[in-house]
Amino acid sequence: MNRIILLLVTLLGFGNIAYSQNTSNPIFERDAETTGYRGFVELGYTLGVGDYSMGRAEFLTSHGYQLSPYLFLGAGTGVHYYHTNGADDFVIPVFMDFRANILKGANVPFIGFKAGYTFGLRYPYEDGMGTYIAPTAGIKFMTSAKRSVYLSLGYTLQYGGYFGFSDKVEFGGFSMKIGYEF
């Protein structure tokens, strides 16, 4: 009886080892399918910090070319809604988007960098805001070879003229985003 139990345990153990060697899962075979068009849609919130700590809700989309399994370069736009400290304003960032995947696999850590300009839609921003910079780091949860859901943390920095100040004002803050890659 002990020999039968030992044999069953051994066979079950080898079965798990053999199964763990299976690499036919398309999530892990990203090399052949990762170049070409790629799009991102993300929702987030930036918690304002500093002298002009203005929080804002964000919706962004970027589209471009996946150069390799690790590098993406594209352009994007979106809308930011400022709603704290008495603000009720919308601005539109237009930016270049660079992303780098650190590893391959089912859970992929990445870093990203957006840089561009933000346009205001109404007073006091209607003459334009200024420079837009947003470095991020996050993790993607692959749902297929070309699709993922991701979470990221970063810092968003915008410069802008506000209520007629002659110098640009810094609107910085820590950002949290959830997104979908396709």
Rosetta silent file (secondary structure, phi, psi, omega in degrees, C-alpha in Angstrom):
SEQUENCE: MNRIILLLVTLLGFGNIAYSQNTSNPIFERDAETTGYRGFVELGYTLGVGDYSMGRAEFLTSHGYQLSPYLFLGAGTGVHYYHTNGADDFVIPVFMDFRANILKGANVPFIGFKAGYTFGLRYPYEDGMGTYIAPTAGIKFMTSAKRSVYLSLGYTLQYGGYFGFSDKVEFGGFSMKIGYEF
SCORE:     score description
SCORE:     0.000 S_00000001
   1 L     0.000  -41.976  178.951    0.000    0.000    0.000 S_00000001
   2 H   -63.640  -35.067  178.706    2.851    2.409    0.851 S_00000001
   3 H   -66.469  -38.789  179.705    4.470    1.692   -2.526 S_00000001
   4 H   -66.364  -43.517  178.718    1.279    2.591   -4.389 S_00000001
   5 H   -63.711  -43.560  177.980    0.927    5.871   -2.483 S_00000001
   6 H   -61.850  -41.374  178.335    4.606    6.694   -3.112 S_00000001
   7 H   -63.622  -43.797  179.477    4.174    5.898   -6.827 S_00000001
   8 H   -64.462  -43.886  178.572    1.073    8.134   -7.104 S_00000001
   9 H   -62.650  -42.269  178.979    2.756   11.035   -5.314 S_00000001
  10 H   -63.038  -45.977  179.820    5.826   10.688   -7.559 S_00000001
  11 H   -64.070  -41.564  177.538    3.738   10.609  -10.744 S_00000001
  12 H   -63.933  -38.699  177.828    1.708   13.629   -9.660 S_00000001
  13 H   -63.498  -45.081  178.056    4.930   15.503   -8.877 S_00000001
  14 H   -66.422  -33.114  177.625    6.427   14.748  -12.306 S_00000001
  15 H   -63.095  -41.574  177.941    3.159   15.768  -13.945 S_00000001
  16 H   -67.267  -38.923  178.134    3.356   19.213  -12.340 S_00000001
  17 H   -64.490  -44.642  179.470    6.999   19.609  -13.363 S_00000001
  18 H   -63.874  -39.993  179.273    6.202   18.648  -16.951 S_00000001
  19 H   -66.193  -36.555 -178.505    3.239   21.035  -17.032 S_00000001
  20 H   -68.436  -15.986  179.104    5.352   23.904  -15.721 S_00000001
  21 L   -87.043   -3.349 -179.285    7.668   23.529  -18.720 S_00000001
  22 L   -72.112  118.226  179.611    4.861   24.275  -21.182 S_00000001
  23 L  -114.906   21.614 -178.873    5.673   27.577  -22.910 S_00000001
  24 L   -82.173    2.134  178.359    2.996   27.516  -25.592 S_00000001
  25 L   -67.105  123.208 -176.591    0.977   30.146  -23.744 S_00000001
  26 L   -64.523  -18.833  177.876    0.699   33.145  -26.134 S_00000001
  27 L   -63.878  -34.072 -178.114    1.054   35.568  -23.233 S_00000001
  28 L   -89.611  -14.004 -179.302    4.687   34.492  -22.883 S_00000001
  29 L  -101.753   69.369 -174.206    5.406   34.339  -26.636 S_00000001
  30 L   -93.003  -11.740 -173.043    5.327   38.053  -27.332 S_00000001
  31 L   -58.646  -48.908 -173.947    8.405   38.366  -29.569 S_00000001
  32 L   -71.984  -26.252 -171.736    6.760   37.634  -32.927 S_00000001
  33 L  -109.582    7.945 -171.255    3.619   39.685  -32.317 S_00000001
  34 L   -94.442  -12.172  176.984    4.822   42.738  -30.446 S_00000001
  35 L   -86.406  153.529  179.705    5.916   45.059  -33.226 S_00000001
  36 E   116.751 -167.951 -177.020    3.363   47.236  -34.938 S_00000001
  37 E   -59.818  143.005  174.768    0.499   49.486  -33.886 S_00000001
  38 E  -146.272  141.553  178.083   -0.282   49.801  -30.181 S_00000001
  39 E  -128.712  152.689  179.553   -2.873   51.899  -28.359 S_00000001
  40 E  -135.995  140.053  172.676   -3.401   52.879  -24.729 S_00000001
  41 E  -130.940  131.669 -178.182   -6.398   54.322  -22.882 S_00000001
  42 E  -143.485  147.457  174.298   -6.078   55.360  -19.249 S_00000001
  43 E  -117.006  142.047 -179.388   -8.039   56.977  -16.436 S_00000001
  44 E  -160.912 -179.509  177.500   -6.335   58.521  -13.473 S_00000001
  45 E  -141.206  136.494  175.120   -6.147   61.082  -10.762 S_00000001
  46 E  -112.170  122.172  177.826   -3.339   63.460   -9.844 S_00000001
  47 E   -87.892  109.161 -175.331   -3.158   64.586   -6.240 S_00000001
  48 E   -64.714  142.756  176.796   -1.771   68.123   -6.389 S_00000001
  49 E  -133.860  163.610  177.462    1.220   69.088   -4.237 S_00000001
  50 L    93.588 -166.581 -177.458    3.181   72.299   -3.703 S_00000001
  51 L   -62.809  -36.210  179.963    2.091   75.931   -3.590 S_00000001
  52 L  -114.655   65.379 -174.552   -0.619   75.395   -6.218 S_00000001
  53 L   -78.818   89.655 -178.507   -1.775   71.933   -5.191 S_00000001
  54 L  -110.720  115.886  176.977   -4.639   71.397   -7.601 S_00000001
  55 L   -74.221  154.598 -179.474   -6.017   67.883   -7.937 S_00000001
  56 E  -153.380  141.560  171.489   -7.271   66.729  -11.302 S_00000001
  57 E   -87.155  146.169 -174.843   -9.038   63.808  -12.907 S_00000001
  58 E  -133.400  139.809  168.381   -7.409   62.619  -16.133 S_00000001
  59 E  -127.891  123.097 -177.079   -8.433   60.742  -19.259 S_00000001
  60 E  -133.189  149.347  171.856   -5.591   60.056  -21.707 S_00000001
  61 E  -139.908  141.524  175.936   -5.089   58.061  -24.878 S_00000001
  62 E  -140.150  149.485 -176.686   -1.923   57.469  -26.865 S_00000001
  63 E  -140.518  145.238 -178.475   -1.226   55.574  -30.055 S_00000001
  64 E  -178.471 -148.978 -172.892    1.973   54.658  -31.789 S_00000001
  65 E  -122.743  129.074  173.228    4.380   51.927  -32.785 S_00000001
  66 E   -82.680  107.754 -174.639    5.780   49.090  -30.696 S_00000001
  67 L   -73.825  -32.317 -179.257    9.397   49.073  -31.909 S_00000001
  68 L  -157.759  178.353  176.439   10.345   45.831  -30.127 S_00000001
  69 L   -60.615  -14.211 -174.556    8.977   43.704  -27.277 S_00000001
  70 L  -110.545  -24.718 -170.996   10.492   46.303  -24.963 S_00000001
  71 E  -121.077  134.891  176.299   10.102   49.764  -26.573 S_00000001
  72 E  -127.649  140.151  175.069    7.056   51.834  -27.586 S_00000001
  73 E  -136.712  128.080 -178.382    6.999   55.322  -29.119 S_00000001
  74 E  -158.181 -168.511  178.443    3.815   57.233  -29.840 S_00000001
  75 E  -136.481  155.649 -177.629    1.791   60.398  -29.397 S_00000001
  76 E  -156.113  176.920  177.315   -1.307   61.158  -27.427 S_00000001
  77 E  -152.858  177.606  179.497   -3.837   63.572  -26.044 S_00000001
  78 E   178.454 -158.889  177.455   -6.502   63.689  -23.399 S_00000001
  79 E  -143.812  137.340  174.555   -8.341   65.910  -20.983 S_00000001
  80 E  -115.015  134.241  178.005   -7.580   66.971  -17.403 S_00000001
  81 E  -112.748  108.605  176.646  -10.345   68.281  -15.165 S_00000001
  82 E   -83.104  128.362 -174.222   -9.117   70.563  -12.370 S_00000001
  83 L  -139.011    5.469 -178.910  -11.636   70.597   -9.544 S_00000001
  84 L  -109.205  166.576  179.935   -9.904   71.529   -6.270 S_00000001
  85 L    54.345   38.785  177.915   -9.137   74.865   -4.587 S_00000001
  86 L    81.010    1.525 -179.223  -12.118   76.494   -6.286 S_00000001
  87 L   -82.091  149.973  173.574  -11.074   75.436   -9.785 S_00000001
  88 L  -150.065   68.308 -169.546  -13.516   74.097  -12.354 S_00000001
  89 E  -132.166  149.893  176.205  -11.365   73.972  -15.472 S_00000001
  90 E  -115.211  137.886  173.310  -10.518   71.648  -18.350 S_00000001
  91 E  -132.964  156.386 -177.557   -7.145   71.509  -20.115 S_00000001
  92 E  -120.241  112.597  173.683   -5.916   69.340  -22.989 S_00000001
  93 E   -84.181  142.073  172.435   -2.403   67.865  -22.951 S_00000001
  94 E  -124.820  127.336 -168.310   -0.775   66.891  -26.265 S_00000001
  95 E  -150.350  160.582  166.274    2.330   64.755  -25.815 S_00000001
  96 E   -90.781  143.914 -176.439    4.897   62.268  -27.077 S_00000001
  97 E  -125.276  121.947  176.174    4.724   58.960  -25.217 S_00000001
  98 E  -117.769  130.957  177.582    7.712   56.682  -24.600 S_00000001
  99 E  -134.384  144.044  178.220    7.301   53.356  -22.769 S_00000001
 100 E  -132.716  122.075  173.702    9.789   50.621  -21.956 S_00000001
 101 E   -80.813  133.458 -177.869    8.885   47.142  -20.747 S_00000001
 102 L   -80.964  -41.849 -177.938   11.449   45.871  -18.256 S_00000001
 103 L  -134.006  173.689  170.088   10.690   42.142  -18.611 S_00000001
 104 L  -111.181  157.524  178.157    8.469   39.783  -20.590 S_00000001
 105 L   143.113 -166.460 -179.072    5.866   37.503  -19.052 S_00000001
 106 L   -75.402  -32.838  176.693    2.359   37.495  -17.636 S_00000001
 107 E  -120.823  114.362 -169.793    3.088   40.459  -15.319 S_00000001
 108 E  -114.728  112.765  173.060    5.295   43.060  -16.987 S_00000001
 109 E   -72.919  145.402 -179.056    6.898   45.969  -15.083 S_00000001
 110 E  -145.706  163.101  170.426    7.336   49.095  -17.206 S_00000001
 111 E  -126.139  153.597 -179.911    8.444   52.712  -17.128 S_00000001
 112 E  -144.724  160.082  179.053    7.004   55.532  -19.195 S_00000001
 113 E  -148.630  121.034  175.499    7.619   59.169  -20.002 S_00000001
 114 E  -110.921  137.378  177.547    5.198   61.658  -21.551 S_00000001
 115 E  -143.972  134.487 -179.677    6.367   65.119  -22.636 S_00000001
 116 E  -178.412 -143.446 -175.782    4.462   67.838  -24.446 S_00000001
 117 E  -135.556  147.903  178.972    2.311   70.933  -24.051 S_00000001
 118 E  -114.156  129.935  178.598   -1.025   71.593  -22.357 S_00000001
 119 E  -103.738  137.507  176.883   -3.688   73.828  -23.910 S_00000001
 120 E   -88.168  152.803 -179.895   -6.359   75.554  -21.843 S_00000001
 121 L  -100.021  -23.551 -179.051   -9.993   75.597  -22.882 S_00000001
 122 L  -154.853  172.236 -179.629  -11.224   78.700  -21.090 S_00000001
 123 L   -57.630  136.453    9.999  -10.156   81.585  -18.884 S_00000001
 124 L   -92.718    8.767 -174.658   -7.730   81.726  -17.105 S_00000001
 125 L  -101.294    2.352 -168.991   -6.029   79.076  -19.255 S_00000001
 126 L   -62.891  -19.867  176.888   -7.316   80.034  -22.688 S_00000001
 127 L   -87.806    5.814  179.179   -3.939   81.429  -23.771 S_00000001
 128 L   107.401  151.602  179.939   -2.279   78.106  -23.072 S_00000001
 129 L   -96.728  -69.105 -178.098   -0.840   76.394  -20.073 S_00000001
 130 E   146.195 -156.947 -175.211    2.671   75.274  -20.881 S_00000001
 131 E   -60.035  140.461  177.781    5.026   72.340  -20.584 S_00000001
 132 E  -125.945  123.472  179.296    3.588   68.938  -19.666 S_00000001
 133 E  -135.854  133.385 -177.982    5.866   66.180  -18.267 S_00000001
 134 E  -146.714   89.815  171.889    4.715   62.890  -16.746 S_00000001
 135 E   -78.992  143.602 -179.586    7.171   60.098  -15.806 S_00000001
 136 E  -141.522  163.116  170.643    5.525   56.859  -14.608 S_00000001
 137 E  -143.359  143.796 -177.962    6.301   53.328  -13.472 S_00000001
 138 E  -165.633 -166.272  178.857    3.847   50.484  -13.285 S_00000001
 139 E  -138.761  135.311  177.655    2.919   46.908  -13.973 S_00000001
 140 E  -101.852  138.935  174.711    0.947   45.385  -16.830 S_00000001
 141 E  -108.838  104.135 -173.891   -1.208   42.298  -16.361 S_00000001
 142 E   -68.125  131.225  175.000   -1.241   40.594  -19.755 S_00000001
 143 L  -105.245  -19.951  172.615   -4.636   39.278  -20.894 S_00000001
 144 L  -159.038 -174.740 -177.544   -3.353   38.140  -24.322 S_00000001
 145 L   -64.119  -27.227 -176.890   -0.236   38.595  -26.439 S_00000001
 146 L  -119.837    2.080 -176.299   -1.260   42.150  -27.406 S_00000001
 147 L  -126.263  146.831  177.575   -3.637   43.258  -24.639 S_00000001
 148 E  -156.047  160.643  168.036   -3.174   44.161  -21.007 S_00000001
 149 E  -111.650  137.903 -176.613   -4.648   45.994  -18.066 S_00000001
 150 E  -138.181  157.352  175.072   -2.123   48.097  -16.169 S_00000001
 151 E  -122.509  140.542  178.580   -1.643   50.182  -13.054 S_00000001
 152 E  -143.650  154.012  174.035    0.879   53.001  -12.800 S_00000001
 153 E  -125.239  146.926 -179.898    2.171   55.586  -10.353 S_00000001
 154 E  -168.919 -165.089  177.811    4.026   58.722  -11.316 S_00000001
 155 E  -131.274  125.480  178.790    4.464   62.448  -11.068 S_00000001
 156 E  -106.453  130.260 -178.466    2.672   64.860  -13.396 S_00000001
 157 E  -125.707  125.190  175.392    4.140   68.313  -13.890 S_00000001
 158 E  -129.224  139.785  173.188    2.425   71.134  -15.775 S_00000001
 159 E  -110.269  143.319  178.992    3.510   74.736  -16.087 S_00000001
 160 E  -164.371  154.946  171.026    1.004   77.434  -16.848 S_00000001
 161 L   -79.455  139.473 -174.902    0.024   81.045  -16.636 S_00000001
 162 L  -140.316  122.381  178.841   -2.735   81.511  -14.112 S_00000001
 163 L    52.180   40.483  173.609   -4.885   84.596  -13.486 S_00000001
 164 L    79.655   10.495  175.068   -2.467   86.852  -15.309 S_00000001
 165 L   -61.740  139.905  179.475    0.746   85.922  -13.478 S_00000001
 166 L   -76.250  -30.466  177.675    3.719   86.938  -15.594 S_00000001
 167 L   -93.348  152.743  176.647    5.725   83.873  -14.520 S_00000001
 168 L   -71.841  141.535  179.878    4.648   80.332  -15.206 S_00000001
 169 E  -102.614  141.807  179.981    3.126   78.524  -12.243 S_00000001
 170 E   -94.098  122.496  174.479    3.953   74.876  -11.493 S_00000001
 171 E  -110.646   90.044 -178.122    1.001   72.501  -11.093 S_00000001
 172 E  -107.908  161.305  176.744    2.641   69.270   -9.939 S_00000001
 173 E  -178.273  163.046  177.812    1.264   66.185   -8.302 S_00000001
 174 E   -86.264  131.281 -175.316    1.457   62.451   -7.739 S_00000001
 175 E  -112.491  147.645  173.997   -0.599   60.456  -10.230 S_00000001
 176 E  -129.412  130.376 -176.350   -2.308   57.080  -10.080 S_00000001
 177 E  -137.520  150.422  169.495   -3.685   55.532  -13.278 S_00000001
 178 E  -122.426  138.442 -175.283   -5.428   52.425  -14.532 S_00000001
 179 E  -144.335  171.363  177.851   -5.238   51.662  -18.224 S_00000001
 180 E  -130.385  128.250  178.863   -5.927   49.281  -21.065 S_00000001
 181 E  -106.097  135.605  177.764   -3.395   48.416  -23.766 S_00000001
 182 L  -140.211    0.000    0.000   -4.507   47.088  -27.151 S_00000001
